[in-house]
Amino acid sequence: MRPDFVEAALEDYARLRDPAGDPELEAVKAAIFLEDVFGVTLTDAQIAPDVIGSDAGMRSLVTPHGAA
């Protein structure tokens, strides 16, 4: 997967996030996005606001899987 695709997809998703939304629901939405777009499988521990609740957190979950 091309790095420019990864960056563009994460930037697009960042614009869709609801910063005032429920953090746990936002984490689930982010997990679904990562699984659908990048084909990664996340553990329950990774689907947590403190892990997946930021752009850097999302990027860290994609990069080890060879997407960037």
RODO-2510 file (C-alpha; in nm, 4 decimals, decimal comma):
residues 68
     n   res          X          Y          Z
     1     m     0,0000     0,0000     0,0000
     2     r     0,1366     0,3376    -0,0988
     3     p     0,2335     0,5757     0,1836
     4     d     0,0483     0,8638     0,0144
     5     f    -0,2721     0,6554     0,0220
     6     v    -0,2241     0,5861     0,3922
     7     e    -0,1740     0,9552     0,4686
     8     a    -0,4687     1,0645     0,2553
     9     a    -0,7015     0,8062     0,4091
    10     l    -0,6008     0,8980     0,7648
    11     e    -0,6400     1,2691     0,6899
    12     d    -0,9859     1,2111     0,5429
    13     y    -1,0880     1,0076     0,8455
    14     a    -0,9564     1,2759     1,0835
    15     r    -1,1978     1,5237     0,9267
    16     l    -1,4879     1,2860     0,9971
    17     r    -1,4095     1,2314     1,3642
    18     d    -1,6364     1,3843     1,6257
    19     p    -1,4081     1,5363     1,8913
    20     a    -1,7082     1,5856     2,1204
    21     g    -1,8313     1,2301     2,0694
    22     d    -1,8171     0,9438     2,3148
    23     p    -1,4501     0,8327     2,3195
    24     e    -1,5326     0,4625     2,3266
    25     l    -1,7753     0,4887     2,0362
    26     e    -1,5202     0,6913     1,8404
    27     a    -1,2615     0,4190     1,9081
    28     v    -1,4959     0,1534     1,7684
    29     k    -1,5627     0,3669     1,4603
    30     a    -1,1894     0,4145     1,4086
    31     a    -1,1321     0,0399     1,4436
    32     i    -1,3948    -0,0362     1,1808
    33     f    -1,2348     0,2198     0,9496
    34     l    -0,8857     0,0711     0,9939
    35     e    -1,0096    -0,2833     0,9467
    36     d    -1,2129    -0,1972     0,6354
    37     v    -0,9663     0,0335     0,4629
    38     f    -0,6326    -0,1217     0,5596
    39     g    -0,7326    -0,4829     0,6238
    40     v    -0,5792    -0,4958     0,9708
    41     t    -0,7275    -0,7005     1,2526
    42     l    -0,7215    -0,5246     1,5878
    43     t    -0,7290    -0,6744     1,9334
    44     d    -0,9737    -0,5615     2,1998
    45     a    -0,6858    -0,3855     2,3768
    46     q    -0,6084    -0,1831     2,0641
    47     i    -0,9705    -0,0685     2,0316
    48     a    -0,9410     0,1762     2,3195
    49     p    -0,9571     0,5564     2,3197
    50     d    -0,6051     0,5885     2,4593
    51     v    -0,4642     0,3682     2,1803
    52     i    -0,6724     0,4518     1,8752
    53     g    -0,8033     0,7931     1,9762
    54     s    -0,5466     1,0007     1,7887
    55     d    -0,3963     1,0243     1,4430
    56     a    -0,0642     0,8988     1,5793
    57     g    -0,2349     0,6055     1,7490
    58     m    -0,4168     0,5083     1,4324
    59     r    -0,0983     0,5417     1,2290
    60     s     0,0902     0,3187     1,4734
    61     l    -0,1671     0,0457     1,4213
    62     v    -0,1408     0,0624     1,0435
    63     t     0,2353     0,0998     1,0014
    64     p     0,3426    -0,2316     1,1603
    65     h     0,1148    -0,4133     0,9166
    66     g     0,3094    -0,2866     0,6189
    67     a     0,0608    -0,0225     0,5093
    68     a     0,3064     0,2652     0,5348
***
